[in-house]
Amino acid sequence: LAFHNLPDKCTIRIYTLAGDLVSTIQHTNGTGTEFWYLMSANEQQVASGIYLYHIDSPYGEKLGRFAVIK
């Protein structure tokens, strides 16, 4: 899964619909793109379903959702 058009530095947090934190990604490479390989913080593959993401940067916040279909 790729996140595009990101600011130079930001934090991406991915949650389940129940509000459980699945993964945190620190984006610092300045490319504007960050990849998530569908792995939880415990290095386990995530299940199919709907997930929420929260992007936090010095410029503001962005919320969104996506689906994982296997």
N, C-alpha and C positions, 0 to 999 in steps of 0.2 A: 504494500500500500504506500503510495507516495503522497506527501503533502507538498504542494507547490505554492509559489508566491509568498514565501515566508520572509519576515524581516531578518536582518543579519544575526540577531541573537534572540532566542525565545525558548520557552518551555512548552512542550506539548504533553498534555496528560490525557490518557485514554481511560474511559470508565465504562462499566456495564450499565444497562438501564436501571439496575438496582442501586447504582451509585458507588459500586466497589471500584477502587483504583486498580487498573490492570497493568498499566505501564506508564513510565515517565521518560520522555526523551528530551535531552538538552541539545538544542540546535545552535551550533556556534560556528559552523563552517562558512557561513556567508554566501552560500550558493543559491539560497532561496528554495531549495528542495531538501526534504528529509524523508528517509524511508523507514517504514516499520515492517518488520518481517513476521507479523502476527504471532509474536511470542510475548508471554506475560513477563512480569518482573522476576518470576520464579523459573524462567526458561522453559515454560510449557506452552504448547500450541494452544491458541484460544479456540473456543467453540464457535460454531456458526451462531449468528444472531445480530442484533442491533447494538452498536456501540456509540458512545458520545465522546467527542474530543473537545478539549479546552486549550486554546493557544494563548499564552500570556507573554507579552513583550512590553518594553518601555513605551511602545506606541499605542497600546490598548490590548483588548481581549477579543477573541473570536470563539464562538461556540458552534458546534455542528454535530452531525451524526452520519454514520455510514453503516452498511450491512456487510457482514462476512458470510459468504455462501461457499460451502465446500462440496 
